[in-house]
Amino acid sequence: MDENLHSPQRRLIELRMEHADLDDLIDRNALDHLADELTLRRLKKRRLRLRDQISRLETELDPPEPA
């Protein structure tokens, strides 16, 4: 059972959830005209890093088939 807590599949789910949370936060901040631009840029960079991590993990779990 402890094995499942640290599995790549679970990590992928956690990263996707965090990415979705950041999407929501960015959307809400973008609507707020008083939002801090620096904070918004940092959130967007964090979201991009998460997307990269998700892509790498997806490739590890399901490598492309050879041609």
Secondary structure, 3 states (H helix, E strand, C coil): CHHHHCCHHHHHHHHHHHHHHHHHHHHHHHHCCCCCHHHHHHHHHHHHHHHHHHHHHHHHHCCCCCC
